[in-house]
Amino acid sequence: MSNLILLFLCLFLGIFLRKVKLFPENGHIALNAFVINISLTALSLYYIPKIVLNFQVIFPVLVPWLNILLAFLFFTFLGKKMNWSKTLIGALILCAGFGNTSFVGIPVIQSLYEENGLKTVMLVDQPGSFVALSTLGIIFANIYSGEKSSFAEILKKIIKFPPFIAFFVAFLINIFSIEIPLEIDDVFLKLGATTVPLALVSVGSQLKWQKLDEESKPLFWGLFFKLLLFPAIIFILYFLILKQRGEMIEIAFLESAMAPMITAAIIASTHKLEPKLCNLMIGVGIPLSLLTLTLWYLLLKYSGVMLF
């Protein structure tokens, strides 16, 4: 219960601080930078060395990759049917193709599965979301905006990305069973604990609702894919077809239903891919996802999946 209270309190604080102008206009940029480069890095170094590596870990990692690939196929097809512009299709691929697996995912999963669930979140988030965004995300942003980045430039971005470096180091620590001193491990835990409050205040400060014009139909299809269609595909694929069970699979499924990723929307906007639509995907998608996530969790609970 305390985690849920923290979730809504920090969201409200972010909104409140922006409304009363106690929060700098672009204050979320500093918060995002700290969360991504420090907090998430610390979480990786704390949780990933403790994960028991087995065949099942591939399922959380695959969720973000399936998300962006299916978004590309879905919106390429739909865009041609609707006669949408190239920039509009690109905006939907970026915004609906990546889930908010950290800023929203961490507090939600923590409230449902306690601290142990964060191990799986790190698998979805680091080798999943951030690597996919740093590669396919940048490639799609360049293609649909008309810009180009070389393979070397993309590789350089990945290698220099602090959470990815931390994931790689943490993975090696896990593989070679290296013991981390308790004092250092405790520092990682305390730094990682800043993720939830800072991320949620940042999200709250960025929530903006704008008047709908011609964006209404693309917004509907973008949120329909991200919050309903893609989670339904993962549910059918993981639980019904592949017959996977367990907490790790449940968390991977719930992560597939997270709201659009703020970072992906920022990348789309900076590449001039329909900035207003990108803001609407975030502003409408995050609060709406709290409702749809509740429905997916109830389905998961009462469908009997948790009983196996």
Disulfide bonds with the S-S distance in Angstrom:
none
